[in-house]
Structure formats: structure tokens, C-alpha cells
Amino acid sequence: MNNKLDMTFQALIKESADKFADKEAVSFVGEKGYTYKQLLKQAESLVAFFEKLGIKQGDKIALLGPNSP
């Protein structure tokens, strides 16, 4: 896929995980970071959770949480 603006968040993470699986994707001060492979696994878990709730692609959602890893 060429236009990154048209990709879903999961597709962006998947593409990055395919290219950079064991490289660090996210890091937090004083905390262990996540590789692209680990980040993809977390994203896929979140997608599965949303699907279990009946949320489909194209539905609008809001996420609210503390600013922490």
C-alpha cells in the first residue's frame, strides 16, 4: 500500500512489524519498550476485543486512559 494516510492503524503496525520485527517501536522513560512484533500483538488483541464488543471497521470510538505505558 503506497498511501500511508489511507491505511488503518493496524495495517501500519503490521507493515512495520514485517519490516522491523525485533526493532524497538515504542519506549518509555524508565520502562521496557515494545518491539514492532510486540506492538502488533497488542494491536491485534485490541482489534479482537473491539470485534467481540461488536465494533466494526468504520465505527467511531474514543479511548480515554491515563498517560502511562
GIHURA-V803938 format. One record per backbone hydrogen bond with DSSP energy under -0.5 kcal/mol. NH is the residue of the N-H (numbers start at 1). CO is the residue of the C=O. If there is no record, write none. Layout:
BEGIN
nh=NH co=CO
nh=NH co=CO
END
This chain:
BEGIN
nh=4 co=2
nh=6 co=3
nh=7 co=4
nh=12 co=8
nh=13 co=9
nh=14 co=10
nh=15 co=11
nh=16 co=12
nh=17 co=13
nh=18 co=14
nh=19 co=15
nh=20 co=16
nh=21 co=17
nh=23 co=20
nh=25 co=34
nh=26 co=34
nh=28 co=31
nh=31 co=28
nh=34 co=26
nh=36 co=20
nh=36 co=23
nh=37 co=21
nh=39 co=35
nh=40 co=36
nh=41 co=37
nh=42 co=38
nh=43 co=39
nh=44 co=40
nh=45 co=41
nh=46 co=42
nh=47 co=43
nh=48 co=44
nh=49 co=45
nh=50 co=46
nh=51 co=47
nh=52 co=48
nh=53 co=49
nh=54 co=51
nh=55 co=50
nh=59 co=56
nh=68 co=66
END
